């Protein structure tokens, strides 16, 4: 006997902490859904009700039919898909080059890639705005795809580099013996073997792009090109905050991310852990 409590009692503090942490994380999400299903009068009731007394979907109907939320949603999808295509393609080629080839300045190049993540994006807003204005790209979807891709490529390169390093180099050598060039090896061998890593990196990038607002509001002054997060902020008016509309739009914005997490969870776990093991 070592004086310690039984094992089943020792796990109680950890389980309690996990439960409290989960409640702290999930309660804001629950409150957002709960508020979106309340009528306007009940939202401002004191004390507030944890469960809607009279469920209603009128806030969702208002957001989907009387606002630009559907247009914002479609724009966000375009930004995510366009950015993922550009960033994952460029990051894959960069990570493969760094992983497989030796060249002068390789360490410095990696350092520069890492340093780009230390620069606050707000410091780039003015020069980017001036540059896009000179190129007539303001209020253009291409401007945001370019900016988002430039932001995501460095971090995506770092993440994919760790995953590519786990793929045996013997596969490259065998492919070269069969007459494959570097691009063929990358697209037909490395990328297919790196699907979990690509899924994890793509999911991380998609979430960052989906919830971004500052750049989207800066480079787009017209609703036709703004993303879904602009629909959430549009609920804040001079007359006050339309909490029902805002929370309904927030729920609409959360649903795609939750669905992606549910269906891609196993790829996400494999992708995040795959690059951490060598060999």
N, C-alpha and C positions, 0 to 999 in steps of 0.2 A: 504493500500500500504506500503510495507516495503522497497521500494527502490531497490529491487533486479530485475534483468532482467527477462523476461518471461522464463518459464521452458525450452521451445524449444531452447532458446539461451544459456542456462546454460550448455547444454549437448555438445555444439560445441567444447569447449576445450578438453573434454574427448574423443570425437569422433576423433578429429584431432590427438591427441596423440596416440590413438589406431591405426589409419591409418599409421602414421609415424613408429610406432613400427613394424607393420605388414610388411611394405615395407622394413625396415631394416633387418628383419628376412628372408623374402622371396627372396630378391634380390640376395643374394649369390647362392641360389638354382636355380633361373632363369638363372643367369650368367653361372652356371655350365652346365645346359641343353643347353643353347645357344652356348656355346663354343664347346660342344660335337657335335653339328650339323654343325660346320664350317669346311671349308677346312684349311689345314695347313697355307697357305699364308694369309688367312683372319684373322686367330687367332692373328697374329703379326702386323696387320695393325694399323697404327696410323693416326687419332684417331680411337679407337675401335668402331665397329658397335654394336648397341644394338639388332639388328635383323639380322640374317644371310642373306647375299645377295644371297647365293647359297646353299640351304640346301643339306646336304649330310649325309649319315649314314655309311660312310666308316670307321669312328673311331670306331663305334660299331662292324662293321665287322672285323676290325683288332683285337679288344680286344677279340672277341668271337672265332675267328678262328686261330689267329696267336700267341696267348698268352695262359697262363695257367689259365685264368679267369674262365672258366667253372669248372675246377678242384678246384680252390679256392672257388668258390661259393658252390660246393657240400660239401667241407670240413666245411665251415661255417655252413651249414645246420646241418651237423652231430654234430658239437660242440654245437650248440644251443639246438637241441633236446636232446642230451645226457645229457647236463648240466641241462636242465629243469627237466628231469625225476629224476635225482639224487637230485637236490637241493630242488625241491618242495616236493618230498617224505620225505626227512629228515626234512625240515623246517616245514612241516605239523605235523609230529609226535612230534617235539620239541615244537612247538607252542601249540599243544593240551595238552601236558604234563604240560607246564607252566600255561596254562589257567585253567586247571581243577583240578590240584593236588597241595597240599601243601607239601613241603619238605624242609629240612634244607639246607641253602645256596642258596635258590631260588633268593634272591635279589642280592647276589654276582654273581650268574650265569648270571643273566640278565645284570649286570654291565660288566662282562667279554665279553659277546656277543657284547655289545655296544662299548667297548674299541677296539675290533678287527677292527672296522670301522675307527679308528683314526690312524691306522698304515699304512704308505705309502707302497703300494705293491712293490715298487722298492727296499725296504729294504729286501724283501724276495727272490729276484731273485737269489742271489748267493747261499744261503742255499738250495733253491729248486733245482737249477741246479746241485749242488753236490749230493743231495739225488736222483734225477731222474737218474743221471749218474750212481750211485751205483746200482740202481734197473733196469738199462738198459731200461729206459723209454724215453730217449731223442729221438727226431724224431718219437715219437709215439703219435697218437691221444689221447690215454688214459691219457697221462700226462696233456694235456690242459683241458680235461674234469674234471680231479681231481682238478686242480688248480681253474678253474672257479667255480666248485661246492663249494669248500672251501671258496671262496670269497663271493658267493651269499647266502649261507645258513644262516649266521648270520643276514643279513639285511632282507632276506625273512622271517626269524623267527619273527623278530620284527614286520614286516608289517602284517603277518598273525595272530599274537597274538592279535593285536587290533581288527581284524575282528572276530576271534573266541570268544573274550570276549562279543560280541554282541549277540551271539547265546544263548538262554535260557538254563540254566542247567537242567531245568525240562525235556527236551528232553532226556538228558543222563539218568536221573533217570528212566524215563518211559521205555527206551530201556533196562536198566539193569533188570527191573522187568520182561521183556520178555525173559531174558536169554542172552542178548548180552554182549560180553566182550568189552574191551577198543578199540581194533583194529576194531571190527565190528562197534562200534559207530562212530569211526573216519571216516572209509571209506564208510559207508552206510548212515550216518546222517550228520556229521559235514562237510565233504568235499562237498557233493552235495549241501548243503545250502550255501556253501562258494564259489561257482563258480565265481561270480563277483570278489571277492577278489583274488582268485587264478589266474584269467585272468589278473588282473591288475599287480600282482606281477610277473607273468610269462612274461608279455609284457615288464615290466621294466628290468627284467633280460635278456631277449632275446636281447634287444637293447644294453645293456652293453656288452654282449658277442659278438654280431655281429660287433661292432665297435672297439673291442680291438685289439691292434697291438703289443705292447711291449712284452708281454709274449709269444705271438704266434711266433714272430720272434726270441725270445731267445731260446725257447725249440725245435724249428723246423728249421733245416738247409736245408731241402729238400722241393722243391716245392710241392711234392705229398701230404704233410701234412699241408701246410700253408693255412690260411683262406683268405677270399676275400679282406680284408684290405691290405694284402701283395701284391695283384694285383695292388692296387692303388699306393703303394709305389714303385712297380717295374717299374713304368713309369719314375722314377727319375734315370737317368743313368749318366755316366761320360761325355757323349756327350751332355747332356742337359736334359731338362724336356720335355717329349712328352705330351703336354697339351691336345691335342685331345684325345689321348688314356686314359690319366688320368681322364679327365672329363667324358668320356664315361663309364669307369669303375666305377666312382663315381655315375653316374646315375643308373647303374645296381645295385649297392650296396644299393641305397636309395629306389628303387622300392618295395622290399619286406616289408620294414618297413612302408612305406606309405600305402600299401595295408592292412597290419595288422591293422594299426590305423583306416582305414576307416571301416573295417568290425567289429572291436572289440571296437569301441569308446564307445558304451553304456555300455559295461561291464567294461571298464576302468573307466568311471565316477562313476558308481555304486560301483566299488571296492575301489576307492580312498576315497569316502565319507562314505561308509558303516561302516568302522572301526572307524570313527570319532564320531559316535553317540552311546551312551550307551543305551541299552535296546531295 
